[in-house]
């Protein structure tokens, strides 16, 4: 069983003579896979590739990924903006002429001008980094998935425990359900006595009792509840991405218990239904955290 929670934290750090890479991943609940990715400028061309890796591996949740890279060697090269230099030269000569300045423009005067020299990343110096980043990302994902599996196991253990309680309450309902046919026979005969109705045949009474008892019978609902619980456990045992399927089954369980409550008249059955629906609500809360 490898069911995962959507909540977790993972981190991977690589330190070498050339660089230090730190990748941190945090995940919380979300209906979809919502990825927030922060990468250094030198790696931003690979964002789409990183996002696909993250989505394929983490599946669901609000995912916050931060990739930090520190290169130990120079990674930027200076670059002269020659077009801007020409404009600055023209401005300098115009300024000298207009202000009647006789001194010559010196090199240090140009070096003080903004944006004349920029620094361009040396792409050839960082080509070998990308495979290392990808491998580090996968290791950080492995780390968070260990935590997600651990948390998922805790949640599933609680879900199974509550399913067993629901099954027990269903057996209690089954043991408490009325003999609805006899119940309606007694009711109809009581009304006949109350209103002194002596001209109604026994066959008519039996027919009415059968109609009412069929409407009030909860056998089908009980059978479906046991079937849903079996499906629940089969999904847990055989699948990894269970959240959406189990959420649907909680809706079906709720529907069956609501039907039982609407058909039943015994207070003990209503109490069992309320207890079962309380357990279903808690199961639903837990599976909202599962992938």
Secondary structure as GFF3:
##gff-version 3
##sequence-region A 1 291
A	DSSP	beta_strand	8	15	.	.	.	ID=ss1
A	DSSP	beta_strand	19	28	.	.	.	ID=ss2
A	DSSP	beta_strand	33	38	.	.	.	ID=ss3
A	DSSP	three_ten_helix	41	46	.	.	.	ID=ss4
A	DSSP	alpha_helix	47	58	.	.	.	ID=ss5
A	DSSP	beta_strand	61	71	.	.	.	ID=ss6
A	DSSP	beta_strand	76	80	.	.	.	ID=ss7
A	DSSP	alpha_helix	82	99	.	.	.	ID=ss8
A	DSSP	alpha_helix	107	111	.	.	.	ID=ss9
A	DSSP	beta_strand	117	121	.	.	.	ID=ss10
A	DSSP	alpha_helix	123	126	.	.	.	ID=ss11
A	DSSP	alpha_helix	129	176	.	.	.	ID=ss12
A	DSSP	alpha_helix	180	194	.	.	.	ID=ss13
A	DSSP	alpha_helix	202	216	.	.	.	ID=ss14
A	DSSP	alpha_helix	219	238	.	.	.	ID=ss15
A	DSSP	alpha_helix	243	263	.	.	.	ID=ss16
A	DSSP	alpha_helix	267	287	.	.	.	ID=ss17
###
